[in-house]
Amino acid sequence: MRIRHDKIRDLSQQVLELLRDHRQIELLAPEDAIRVAVGGVILDDLEEEDEIDREVDALMLKHASDIESQDLDATSLRQKFKHEIAKRRGFTL
């Protein structure tokens, strides 16, 4: 995971404040519970993206000789792999 837990806590607090300040949203759960739930969603998304990155790493390693022999742009190929895997999983990057 590329982000510290205190940053996730800060982001969760910011989301909570946006929800609280929005006139058309009525919070039906305690703010602490909402903050924890938002933090959980952020963590889940980060973990999913880490899994996608690991899958991309494996693909890049598997095809390393082809990438090198065909002089392909590894950075561009990595992004394409990542977007395709995310799309297959229904994950928005």
RARA-V959714 format. One record per residue. N is the residue number from 1. RES is the residue in one letter. SS is DSSP state (hx for helix, st for strand, lp for the rest). PHI is phi as a letter, one per 20 degrees, with the letter a starting at -180 (NA if undefined). Layout:
# RARA-V959714
{{N | RES | SS | PHI} {N | RES | SS | PHI}}
This chain:
# RARA-V959714
{{1 | M | lp | NA} {2 | R | lp | e} {3 | I | lp | c} {4 | R | lp | f} {5 | H | hx | f} {6 | D | hx | f} {7 | K | hx | f} {8 | I | hx | f} {9 | R | hx | f} {10 | D | hx | f} {11 | L | hx | f} {12 | S | hx | f} {13 | Q | hx | f} {14 | Q | hx | f} {15 | V | hx | f} {16 | L | hx | g} {17 | E | hx | f} {18 | L | hx | f} {19 | L | hx | f} {20 | R | hx | f} {21 | D | hx | e} {22 | H | lp | e} {23 | R | lp | f} {24 | Q | lp | e} {25 | I | lp | d} {26 | E | lp | d} {27 | L | lp | f} {28 | L | lp | d} {29 | A | lp | c} {30 | P | lp | f} {31 | E | hx | g} {32 | D | hx | f} {33 | A | hx | f} {34 | I | hx | f} {35 | R | hx | g} {36 | V | hx | f} {37 | A | hx | f} {38 | V | hx | f} {39 | G | hx | f} {40 | G | hx | f} {41 | V | hx | f} {42 | I | hx | f} {43 | L | hx | f} {44 | D | hx | g} {45 | D | hx | f} {46 | L | hx | f} {47 | E | hx | f} {48 | E | hx | f} {49 | E | hx | f} {50 | D | hx | f} {51 | E | hx | f} {52 | I | hx | f} {53 | D | hx | f} {54 | R | hx | f} {55 | E | hx | f} {56 | V | hx | f} {57 | D | hx | g} {58 | A | hx | f} {59 | L | hx | f} {60 | M | hx | f} {61 | L | hx | f} {62 | K | hx | f} {63 | H | lp | d} {64 | A | hx | g} {65 | S | hx | f} {66 | D | hx | f} {67 | I | hx | f} {68 | E | hx | f} {69 | S | hx | f} {70 | Q | lp | e} {71 | D | lp | l} {72 | L | lp | e} {73 | D | lp | f} {74 | A | hx | f} {75 | T | hx | f} {76 | S | hx | f} {77 | L | hx | f} {78 | R | hx | g} {79 | Q | hx | f} {80 | K | hx | f} {81 | F | hx | g} {82 | K | hx | f} {83 | H | hx | f} {84 | E | hx | f} {85 | I | hx | f} {86 | A | hx | f} {87 | K | hx | f} {88 | R | hx | f} {89 | R | hx | e} {90 | G | lp | m} {91 | F | lp | d} {92 | T | lp | e} {93 | L | lp | e}}
